[in-house]
Amino acid sequence: MVRQTVFGFKLERTEEPLTAHGGLALVAEFNHGLGLCGLVDRYLPRPGSNRGYAPSVFVDRLILMLQAGAGVWRTYGS
């Protein structure tokens, strides 16, 4: 088993079918383990208002979306 830091579940080998997005949890764990959010927040500017999101939120979600196949939208675009 692998020790997690973000999610409250254990990773184990299984023969059961998984969804195509099952590996995104590993990508999120990897980003967290690298300390990516802290680096992004340190080097990118903070939002201009108190309602804005931290830069790390955008970067984290962008990485997960691209990993999930968000870059494929160009195939279906105009």
Steps between C-alpha positions, in 0.01 A plus 500: 500500500601861446472765770276788394513860614203661324235233469361278771514172310758228448646393168510129430528279197168374367363308207176700502434741213581866567384819334728682260547774759603273785864604465429869562522437873861392449578815303350713778705309760814546291442876469441523873814300574708731281373802689374646175226710660746671731736580215223636280364718781850630572590600144170599340312816599212480746146583382406867490195461721422314817257279305755375250649153502861435586719435192566147622130416470500593131827321423399187690164478320662577165749215541224258596278611209784461249586159641135399468498594132385861495748575221293284265233771467680635194402187312132582544527878475408720209 
